[in-house]
């Protein structure tokens, strides 16, 4: 009887913990999906491809413990090193495809398409 009560309590506890974890990760995903927001996490830009209208401002937010930069391969813009929770913004006035990478970690790449 006591073992059965313990099992039910343990299962409820685990179930609540899983639910809380799922909600917390869903909140992070929702943040990443904010319009014109790119999150830098796990040495990746997320989303890796973003489409915006001309005149839009895109914000990059570093959620890694390591610094990152936001660099356009054509040299149009280049952020300073972004520490954790730092942001960088750029207003895209002209239509085109903008290739982005991290100047510190060049394997990190993304694309912003401006319509």
Secondary structure, DSSP 4 states (H G I P E B T S, - for coil): -HHHHHHHHHHHHHHHHHHHHHHHHHHHHHHHTSTTEEEEETTEEESSEEEE-TTEEEEEEE-SSS-B--EETTSS-BPPPB-TT-EEEEEE-S-EEEEEE-SSSTT-EEEEEE-
